[in-house]
Amino acid sequence: MAVPLLLIASGASPAAEKYQYRVAFMPDIHFHDVYGEFADQAFSGLTNSKSGKPAIIRSMYAQLTSTRLFNENYFALRAALDDAGKRGIKWVALPGDFSDDGQPYHVRGLVKLLHEYEQKYGMRFFATPGNHDPNRPFTTPGGEEDFLGEDGKTQRIFSRGAKECQGYQGATARIKTDAELPTICSEEMVHGGYQAIMTAMGPFGINPSPDDLYWETPYSRYGVENYRYQAAQRASDFSQRQYEICAQGTGGIYKKPGYGLCFTVADSSYLVEPVPGLWLLAVDANVYLPAADARADQPQFLGSGEAGYNSMLTHKQQTVAWMADVAQRARALNKTLVTFSHFPMVEFDNGAAADLADIFGEGKFQLARAPREDTSHALAKTGIGVHVGGHMHFNDTGVRRYADGSLLFNIQAPSLAAYVPAYKILNFTSPLEIDVQTVIVKEVPRFNELFEHYQQEWDHLNAVHSPRLWNRDILQANSYYAFTNWHITELTHLRFLPEEWPEDLRKLLFSLNGEEMLIISQLNQGEYDGKKSGAAWEKARHKAQALAQKAGMKRQDFARWNGFDLAVDFYRLRNADELALQDIPAERLRQYRLLTGTLATRLSPVALKVNQHSAVEDIFRLRFGSLFAVIDKYLHGSPARHFHINVETGEVGSGINFRTEPHIQ
């Protein structure tokens, strides 16, 4: 079959006998300009004793209840770019969520930093937006209630038009409320729309460069044979990159009778050839559906976070058709093609979605963000072959081979702002062979520079007996990697368990250790009365002892971990795949596998549903049986750290031995 070639260059010609093509992928950097400056001077931050500069940061509590860090990733991005630069990498792709929320303050700081690294290492950056940049197609009021202010108190900062700043029309304002500190109003907090984001990030692929050999958009009307930079400049104008979207589906030539509530919005997608033979396809996969309460004179849109490629197929058909056309032309012209975007093209839970829905409920656990299987098939049929995405802050590899011969590799690159902090390098050893390397960012200079401010926050929360008091042991982290490990642990405690886990499962989780779980797995229906004693319990304990011994284990060793440890490991594996294995003892993983197997064999032949009358052991067997089954699926997915791809056969192999010694790990 015809297979699209996907090659990435870092300076060499595709005609070279030895391939030297490499690109780094860094999605979801969520840049927050820690040491930037508000243009209107509305807020100057906290003077840091180590840097001597004022730091504008979010609170530690805000970080520990978010799926991303807000502050320390400022230092992690610099460390990752320095690492990539030392490896000689010249191409760096930013597949979306490169800003915090599209605020002018943060975007301005990111642009300055990227220009700095262009000069430092001769890098080129290629960006495509995510659901945080922009938040909506047009600029909207924004802000946050959890910046860190003086004396460890919470500082609210919003822009005009936000309900917190209603009635204030000046450039800045300070409003006294019941909050700890007066609310600050500043236009530095607006959520920039497409025009603002595309203008600021234009130098990073979104607009053509005179040095590019070719550049186009889904809406340009020229081809490779008659390409002129002046034509590309005209095609890059914001007014030329618009399409019609309706509540029911794509507008324009795809518009069907009865479609209504349609608006014109921007699409920043582009194709660029920075060196001979290399095509970088940057897909803007944001889909902002018109909201139900929108009017023709008052456009309102939903966020794009849960839309992804499922909605691309229905509401952005012109871009999907363009992707297929680009892939076809790449083959015909012998160009090498790499596609990247913010959203995943393949589900990211190793086929565990049904189990997760059973445990946590339909529509929860971010399951709505996963592409449907028919969506993945449609994307495979475009012929792009290999795609690198982000969005979930997950490390994962998804492979789809379909009966019609279509093939799709989806490589989920992790975030530098979450556990495990890392980025991907794709290295092409031949037209059909790709080595994928995952660089873990363990050591980050100055990662603890802001800890003095968090200590002041903790002292204040402790003094006022706040329910938001967090575990200050996180401030003892001795590396950035350890800091993110603490982050996933506290995030599980403060957000995931209270918000995502059913009460019956949560109660069992907090009341049992691993040994007790093994014993309960051996109880018969109706034997458990909530007490960890009695004849039935002792009988089950002896069964558990024999089961463990048969597997070469000791029953008592299971007591070394409890339900909370299990929950944290669950999220570690979901986020980081095999990168998490260094943080979970091998013995515990063997114990998890034993529990997975024994619970699977003891499930009722007829699937039961948990209800208010369910016995405790039935709840345990069903809930925990599904939970351990999901963990087992996470442990048996495609390789996701160092692996090898053959884009013709669809084969994925692990254990690539990279010659270049990592600078960060």
Helices and strands as residue ranges (DSSP letters): E 21-25, E 46-47, E 54-55, H 60-64, H 73-86, E 91-95, H 104-121, E 124-128, E 143-148, G 150-152, E 154-158, G 163-165, E 172-175, E 183-186, G 187-189, H 194-200, I 202-206, E 214-216, G 224-226, H 229-236, G 238-240, E 242-246, G 252-254, E 262-266, E 270-273, E 278-283, H 308-315, H 317-332, E 336-341, H 353-360, G 367-369, H 373-380, E 386-389, E 396-401, E 407-412, E 422-430, E 433-440, H 451-463, G 472-476, H 480-491, I 492-496, H 497-500, H 503-511, H 514-520, H 535-550, G 555-560, H 563-576, G 577-583, H 586-601, H 616-619, I 620-624, H 625-634, E 643-646, E 652-654
